[in-house]
Amino acid sequence: MKIRIQDLKSGRSCSAVACAASSAPHRSRSRKNQRLRAITCALAVMAILGAILWHQSWAAAPTAANAYQGLVPGNATLSDVLAQLGPSPLETPSKTDLRYPVAGRPELNDRFYFQNNKLALVTSASPDSRYPTRERIVKQFGKPEAEISFQTQSYLDYTQQGLRFICDAAGNTTGVLYFAPHPRRIPEGYPNVHVDLRRAETDPPQATTPPADFLVGASQVSIAPKKFEDIAPDNDQKPTHLAEDLFARAVIFQRGNERVVFIGLDVFGMGMWDVDTVRERLREKGFPNVVVAMSHTHANVDTIGFYGYYPAEYVKQILAQTEQAVMQAAKNLSPVAELKIGSAEMPLAGGRVVDLIRNGRDPGVVDPTVSIVQAIGKDGKPIANLIHLACHPEVIRLRDTRGLSPDFVGTLCNDVTRELGGQTVFLNGALGGMLTPDTRLRTQAAAEEMGHALAKFVVAAAENAVPSETYDVWLHRRPVEYPVTAEAIVQYLEKAAPKADFAQHRIRSEMNLVWIGDAQFITIPGELLPDLGLEIMSHMPGKLRLIVGLANAELGYLIPSYDFRDGGYEERTGPGAAGGAITRSVGLELAPILPPQRR
């Protein structure tokens, strides 16, 4: 359509010129009509120009670097997404949790997140023709602002562009995260701008005969409450039931006089005062080196008392049952024919382990590794499977289901035991801020489904496991002291039912370095953010490297100093701004230390 405009400023246009030819007696009325028509014409032209500009703006949107199929985070609305993509074909309990299967790969899906009805984030496993390879990405945007190199895949951070990428070992892009651009997340020049976890290929290790005094024993004992009326305050009128049994799972590694005990508890958390109680009891019975690791299931009650009610009688029961599990494991100590270590990487397609694990605080920053330390008995059958991965067990919301459960951990351990044999013990990792389930539903059945899926990766890790060439059993303890500045934590510690070791706003805890054969562990007294966990791991020489979270204490979130966000949830529920820096410093000091026999 052509628009002919001769002189809008003077009010003369095609219509106005035509009016000017009218007869003189009607000149005054014609001039008035002429002005009205000119104004109408001008308004029409302005409307058309506005429409053209709007169309050009809309047409340009797909070329925005951080646009997903033309949908720009921060601009597109929920209605825009639904209009373009249609209703989400995958069932979720929320109208704003939209997931769309990837074409040709139905096991994967793209997930959309919204804030105030605006599209905030897309984690996509669908191909984007603009970013097919790492080479193209770097050519367009330059060196990544931050990078994590896993064994089979890499995370590339371009936060200032509103983009993050996952690339496989060949450099092909397997995931893109789209969001509104932000200032860079990790400051330029910071030591963990590039974390490299890759190991060079080496010859397979040679199996060595374990020493005769290398023994392993394992056991599990239920810690389900015997009296449900003891676990909740009197004013809680909603009845609670046991949806799935809860356990204290224990494994003892012994060589000569050296013993190290790992305990995995199906609890939300335990205060260090209670952990110290059970450790002191075990010390008196000949077990001075004990790591009490909490799964952090959100489907058990608050055994710390942080939210106001401390179930003292139930905690006493847990401590007694935990001690019993260790003593039973001691009775089960047996000679070992072989110690094996293995790991497997879950795919980070779309910047998450689809339908399993995502990072709710820093999308894309996920530790995809599952690991296993396996003790094989003289009969060729496993005695124990010590398994490890990083994720909050919070598929289930206790306030919704009222069913106590180990969440995905229970099914995971049961499946691994059924597939491999032996006793399985679960340790959580650097799960903080916020490695969380990516499941579509939040039910007991969904937790079990997640456990089944994770168990397959653990079994794959066991199938790829190699013999440990050493049989060290060694624990080195390092005291740690944290200044507490978060007001909620200060108030809690000052009023804690069992008196905490808390004075002058400082709390004492510990970190441990543990070697079991070629497997190296560093324990953390809280929920360490994966940024820091991965950086510490990159400095660990162990052939298998494990950060064990919520070990011997639960002090909340331990956050990098560069990423401390005043007023954030994790910031309010941790020791404070110095917590991450102190943990990182001690972790990096512990990382290179070898057992005495290898120095």
N, C-alpha and C positions, 0 to 999 in steps of 0.2 A: 504494500500500500504506500502511495506517495502522498505527502502532505505539502501543499504549496502555501508558504507564508511569505507575504510581500512586505508587510510593515506592521508587526505587532505593536511596536512602541507607539505609533501614531493611531493605532486602532484600525488601520486599513488592512483588510484581508480580502480573500476572494468573495466572501459574503458581503463585506462592507462595500467593496467596489460595486457589486451588483446593486446594492441599495442606493448608492449615490446617483444612479441613473433615473431615479423616480421623479415625479413631477414636483414643481416648485411649491404648490399649496400644501403639500404634505411634507415639505423639507424638514420642518422642526420635528415632527413625529418620526420621520425616517432617520434623522440624525440620532434620535434617542434609541430607536430600534437598532440602528447601525452600531451604536456603542454596546448595547446589550449582546448583539450577535458577536461582536468582536471579543467581548469578555468571555462569552460562551465558547467561542472558538479557541481562545487562548487557554482556557481551563481544559478543554478537550485535548489540546496539544500537550499541555503539561502532564495530563494523565497518561497519554500515550508514551511520552518520553519516560515517565516514571516506570511504566510497565516494561519498556525496553531495558531500562537500567536494571530493574529487578530481575528480568530474565537473564541479562548478562551476568549479574552477580550470582544467580542460581547456577547458570551454566558453568561458571568458573569454579564453583565449589568442588566438583570432582577432581580438579587439578590441585587442590590443597594437599600438601604433603601428608598430612595426618588424617585425610578423609578416608572413610571406609565406604566404598561404593557410593561416593557422593555425600555421605552423611558425616558432617563435621562435628566432632565432640565439642560441646560448649555452645553450639548453635542449633543442631538438630534436636527435635523434641521426641518424646515417646510416640506421639501421633505420627510424626514424620517417619520414624522407623517402621511402625506398623503399616503405614500407607505404602511404603516402598517394599517391605519384605513380607508383609502379611502376618497373621498370628503365629506365635511361636508354636511349632509342631511338637515340642518336647514338654512334657508335663512338669510344672513347677508350682509351688504353693503361692507364688507372688506374681502379680500381673506385670511387675517391672523386672522380673528375672526372665529375660528372653534368651533363648538358645536356638540356634538354627544349624542343622546337620551340614557338614561340609560335603559338597558335591563329590560323589564317587567314593567318599570315605565316611560312611555313616557312624563309625565308631568315634569320630571326632565331631566337635561342634564349636561354633563361634558364640561367645557369650557377651551380652550387652548389659552395661550397668548405667543407672540413671541417678541423678541428684537434682532435686527440685524440678523434676519432670524434664530435665535436659540430659541428653546423652553425655555421660562422663567418661566412659571407657569401653572399648571393644577389645576383647582378647580373641584373636582370630587365628585359626589354623587353615583358613582358605587361602589359596594363592593370590598374591597381588602382583600383577604383571610389572609394576614399577620397581619392585624390590625382589627379584628372583634369586639373587645371590648376595653373599657378603661383599664380593668385589663391586657390584653395582651400588650397594648401600654406601660403602666407603667412598666410592667415586663421587656420589652425590652429596654426602654429608660430611665427609672427612673422617678423621679418626674418632672412634667412639669416645663419649664422655667417660664411660666406665665399661668394663668388660669382665666377664667371668668365663673362663675356659674349663669346661668339664671334660671328661675323657672322650665323650662322643658328640658333644654339642656345645654351643657357646651362646651367651647372653650378651647382646650389644645394646648399650644405653645411649639414646639420643633424646633425653628428656626435654632439652630446649627446643626440639623439633616436634614434640608431642608424639614420639615414636620410640618403641623398643622392639628388638628383633631376637628371634631364636634361629640359629643356623646349625645345620648338622656338620659332621666331621668333614664332609666334602665341600662345605661352604654354601650349600643350598638353603634357602630360607624355609623354615618349617613353621614359623609363627610370627605374627606382627601384632603389637599392641598399639592402639590408637587412642590418644587422649589430648586434652588441651595443653599446649606448650607451657612448661614451667622452667624456672631457673634450674641449673644443673643440680643434681641430687648429691653427688660426691664432689667436693671441691677439687679443682685442678691441682695436680701434684700430690694429692693425698696418697699414702702408701698402698691403699687397696683399690686404686683406680683400675688396675688390672690384676685380678686374682687368677693365677694359673694353677689348676689342680691336675693337669695332665701329667702322666708318667710315661717315660719312654718305654717302648717295648723291650722286654728282656727275656732271656731264656727261662723256660718254666723252672720253678724251684725244684730242687731234689728232695724227695721225702727223706727225712731222717728219723731214726728210731728214738722215740721219746725216752727220757730217763725213767728208771723204774719207780722213782718216787714222785713222778708227775701224775697226779690223781685229779679226777673231776667227779663232782656229785651234784645232783639237782633235785628239786622238789617243788611242789606248790601246795598251798593250804588256803582254803576259802577265808575271805575276810568279810563276807556278807554280814550285815548286822543281825544279831540274834533278837533284838528288841527294836522294832521300828519306832516305837514311841520315844526312844532315846536320841534319835538322830535329827529331830526337828524341834523348833521352839513350840511351846504350848499353844501359841496363837496361830500356828499353821494348821488350818483345818483340812487341807487337801491330803488325803491318804497317800502314802508312798508304798510301792511294792518292789519286788526284785524281778526285773525283766531278764537279767542274765547274771550268773554268778560272778562274784568279784574275787580276785586272788592276790596273794603274795606269792610271787614266783622267785625262786632263789637258785643260784648256781655258785658253786665253790670251785676255785682253781687252786690247787695245792702243789707245791714242789718243796720237798723237805719240810723245813719249818716255816716256809713262806706260804701264807694263805691270803687270797683276795676273794671277797664275797660280793657278788652283784645281786641286788634285790630289785625286782620290778613290782611296784605296787599299783593296783587299780584304784588310785585315789586322785582327788582333785589336787591335793597338795598336803604337805605336812610341815609344821613349823620346826625349826631346827632344834627347839627344846625337846620335842617329842622324838625326832630322829636321834638326837644325842642320847636319849633314854635307852632306846633299843640298841644303839651301838655300844653303849657302856655295858649293858647286860651281855652282849655278845663278846665284848672284849674280855670280860671276866671268864668266859667259857673258852677262850683261846682263839678268838677271831678279832684281832685288832684292826684289820683293814677291811672296812665294810663300806660299800657304796649303796645307799638307799635311793633308788631312782623312781620318781613318780611319773606315771603315764600322763597325768593331768586330765583324766576323763572329766568332762563337765556333766556327766550323768551319775555322779556320786555327790554326796553332800559336802558342804564346806568344812572339811576337817582341819582347817587352819583357824577358823573363826573370824576371818577378815570381814565378812558381811554381817557380823554382829552376834551370831550364835555359835558357840563352840561345843560340839557334841562330845563331852569329856569321856563318858562311859564307852561310847563307840570307839573313840581313839584308843583307849586302853585295850579294847578287844583287838584292834588292828595291830597294836604293838606286840601283844602276846602271840597272836597268830603268825606274825612276821618272824618272831624269834623261833617259833615252832617250825616254820618252813626251813629256816637255816639249819636247825638241829637235825631235821629229817634229811636234808641234803648232805649233812656231814655223815650220817649213817650210810648214805648211798655212795660215798666216795669209792671210785673204782679206777684201776689202771687204764691208761689211754694208749690205744694203738696209733692214733694219728690226731693231730690238731690241724684243722683246715680253716682257711679264711677266704671269703669271697664277697663280691658286690655286683650289683647290676644297676644300670641307669634307666629310670623311667623316662619316656619321651616327654619333652616340654613343648609339644606342638601347641602353638597358640599362647605360649608363655605360662602354661600351667600343665599339670598332669590331668588331662581332661577327665572330668567327673570324679577325680580323686583328691588332688591337692592344688591349692593356689595360694598366692600371697595377697592378703586383703589390704595391706598397708602400702607395700611397694611392689605392684604387679610385675611379674616376671622373675623376681628374685626368689627362686625356689631351689632348695637342695634336692635334686632328683634321685639321689643315691639310696638304695637299700643295701644293707650289709649283714653278714652272718659270720660268727665265729662258732665253729662246730667241733665238738669233741667226739671222736669215734672210739668206742670201746674195743676191747680185745676180741669180742664176738663179731666185730664188723658193723655193729649197729650204733647209731648216735646215742650218746649219753645226754648231751645238752646242745641246744641251738640258741645261742645268744644273738638276738636279731635287733636291728637298729634302723630307724628312719625318723625324719623330722616332720611332725604334723600334730596340731591340736586334735585330740580325740573329742570333737564337739559336733559330731553329726547330730547328736541328740541334745535337746534342751530339756533338762530335768523339770523345769517349771511347766513344760507342756505335757510331757509324757508321764511324769511322776514315777518312772520306772528306773531303778538303779541299774547301771550297766557299765561294763568296761568300754562301751562304744565299739569302734572297729577293732580295738586291740584284742578283745576276747576271741572273735572269729579268726582274726589273723593268727593268733597263737595256736588255736585249735587246729586250723587248717595245716599250718606248718608241721605241727606234731603228727597229724594224721599222714601227711605226705612223706615226711622224712623220718619220723620216729623220734624218740627221746623227749626230754622236757624242753619246752620253748620258753624263753625269758625275753621280754620286750624292754628295750631302752629307747627313750625319746631323744631327739637331737636339739639343734639350735632352732627351735620352733617359734621364737618370738616374733612379734610385730609384722605379719601375722600369718604364719603358715597354718592354713585351715582347710577343712574338707571342701571340695568342689561339688559335692553331691547335689542332686536336684531336689531331693526330699530330706526331711530331718526326722526320721523315724528309726525305730530299732531295726526294722527290715533293711533300711538304707544303710545303716551302720554295718550290718552283717554283710551286705552286698559289697561295701567298700573293703571290708576285711578279706573277703574271698578274692577280690581283685588284687589287693596288695600281696596276699600270700603267693600268688603266681610269680610275682617278681622276686620274692624271697627264695622260692624254690629254684628259680633261674639262677639266682646268686649262688645257691648251694651247688647247683650242677656245674657252675664255672669255678667253684672254689679250688684253691691250690693248697698243697701242704705248707704248713709253717715250718721254716727251717730252724727256728729256735723255740725254746720252751721256757722262756723267762716268766716268772710270776713276781711282779714288783709293783709297789705303790709308793708314791712320794707325795706327801701332804704339804700344801702351802697355805698358811693362814691368809685371809683377805679381810680387809675392813672397809666398809662402805659408809660414806656420809649420806644421811637420809634427809632429803629436802622436800620430797613430795608430802604435802600436808596430810593427805589421807593415810599414808603409810606411817607417818609420825604418830598420828592419833591412834592408829591400830596398835603399834608396838608399845605405846605408853599404857594402853589399856588391855593388852593381851592377857588372856586368862592365865596361862602358864607364863611366868615372868620371863621376858626375853632378855638376852644379853645386849641391852640397848642403853647407852649412856652418852650424853652430850651429842645427841643426834647422830650417833655412829653405831653401826651394828657389825658384829664380827661373824665371819663365816670362813669357808675354806674352799679351795679348788684342789683337785687331785690329778696327778699324772699316773696312769696305770699302763703297764705293759703285760700283755698275755701273749707269749710267743711273739709273732710278727705283728700283732694287732696293738695299736696305740690308742689310748683313751685320754681325753682331758674332760674332767667333770666340771659342771657349771652350777652354782647355787641359785638358779632362776631360769628365766626365759630369755636367752640370748638371741638377738636378732641375727638372721642368717648372714648378713653382711660380715659381721665380726666372726661368726663361726667358720665361715668359708675362708676368711683371711687367715685365721689361726691354723686351720687344717693345712693350708698351702705351705706352712712352715714345719709341718710334722713329718719326720722321716719314716714313720711306720708304713709298712706295706698296706695296711688297712688303717685308716684314720677315722676316729669317731669322736665327736663332741657329744657328751651326755648331758642333757638338760635336766633341770629340776632335781639335781643330785645333792642329797644331804641337806637341802634347804630349798624353800621357794620364796625368793625375795622379789618376785615380779619381773618386770621387763628391764632388760639391760640393753641400752640404746646407744648407738654411736654418737659421739659428741656433735658431729657435723649434721646429724639428722634429728637432733632433739627439738621437738615442736611444742612450744609452751602451750599448755592446756589440752594436749592430745590425750587420748585414753591411755595409751601405753605409758606416756610420761607421768600420768597421775597414779599409775599402779606399778611403780618401781621405785628403787632407792632415789633416783634423781639423775641429774645431768652427768654426774661423774661415774655412774654405775658401769656404763659400757666401756669407758676409757680405762677404768681400773681393771675390769675383766680382760680386756684386750691386752693390756700391758702384761698382766700376770700370765695370760695364755701364751703370749709370744715368748716369754721367758721359759715357760715349761716345755714348749713345743720341741726344741732341739735336744732335750735331755734324754740320754740313752740309759738303759739299765746298767748297774755297776759292772756286770759281766762283760759288757760290750765296749767299755771305755778304754 
